[in-house]
Amino acid sequence: MADEMWTVQIGEMPDPANPGVPPVPTTVYEGDEAGARKAYAEYSGKADSEGYRYVMLRQVGEVIELWGTPPAVG
């Protein structure tokens, strides 16, 4: 079994003057859980001052089987 993969993603506003534009997802960390939790704490701590719409800590899972077209994942 492979090691678990963790990511931290932030949502940056492409045009802060237009709140109707969806945030652009940017992955700021990929790696182990400890590093991801550290990155999450760092980025969520400065989210308001930097204007991030969200900060997401995510454990990436494995796809074992798939049939058809899966939904978009951001």
C-alpha positions as CSV (number, residue, x, y, z in Angstrom):
1,M,0.0,0.0,0.0
2,A,1.3,3.4,-0.9
3,D,1.9,6.2,1.7
4,E,-1.1,8.5,2.2
5,M,-0.9,11.7,0.3
6,W,-2.1,15.0,1.8
7,T,-2.5,18.4,0.1
8,V,-3.3,21.9,1.2
9,Q,-5.1,24.1,-1.3
10,I,-6.0,27.8,-1.1
11,G,-8.6,29.7,-3.1
12,E,-7.2,33.0,-4.4
13,M,-9.4,35.7,-5.9
14,P,-8.4,36.5,-9.5
15,D,-10.2,39.8,-9.3
16,P,-10.8,41.1,-5.8
17,A,-13.0,43.9,-7.1
18,N,-15.4,41.4,-8.6
19,P,-16.6,38.9,-5.9
20,G,-18.7,37.1,-8.4
21,V,-15.6,35.5,-10.0
22,P,-14.9,32.1,-8.4
23,P,-11.6,31.6,-6.5
24,V,-8.7,30.0,-8.4
25,P,-7.5,26.9,-6.6
26,T,-3.8,26.8,-5.9
27,T,-2.1,23.8,-4.3
28,V,0.5,25.1,-1.8
29,Y,1.6,21.7,-0.2
30,E,1.7,18.0,-1.2
31,G,3.2,15.4,1.0
32,D,2.7,13.8,4.4
33,E,0.1,14.5,7.1
34,A,2.4,16.4,9.5
35,G,3.6,18.7,6.8
36,A,0.1,19.3,5.5
37,R,-1.2,20.2,8.9
38,K,1.7,22.6,9.4
39,A,1.0,24.2,6.0
40,Y,-2.7,24.4,6.8
41,A,-2.1,26.2,10.1
42,E,0.3,28.6,8.3
43,Y,-2.1,29.5,5.4
44,S,-5.3,29.5,7.4
45,G,-3.6,31.9,9.9
46,K,-3.0,34.4,7.2
47,A,-6.1,33.8,5.1
48,D,-8.0,36.9,6.0
49,S,-5.0,39.2,5.6
50,E,-4.1,37.6,2.2
51,G,-7.7,37.5,0.9
52,Y,-8.0,33.8,0.5
53,R,-11.6,32.6,0.0
54,Y,-10.7,29.2,1.5
55,V,-7.9,27.0,2.8
56,M,-8.5,23.2,2.4
57,L,-6.7,20.4,4.1
58,R,-7.3,17.2,2.1
59,Q,-6.3,13.6,2.4
60,V,-6.1,12.3,-1.2
61,G,-7.7,8.8,-1.6
62,E,-7.2,6.1,-4.1
63,V,-9.6,5.2,-6.9
64,I,-10.0,1.5,-6.9
65,E,-12.5,1.2,-9.7
66,L,-14.4,3.6,-11.8
67,W,-17.0,3.4,-14.5
68,G,-18.3,6.4,-16.4
69,T,-17.4,10.1,-16.1
70,P,-16.7,11.2,-12.5
71,P,-17.7,14.7,-11.4
72,A,-15.1,17.5,-11.4
73,V,-13.1,17.7,-8.2
74,G,-11.4,21.0,-7.2
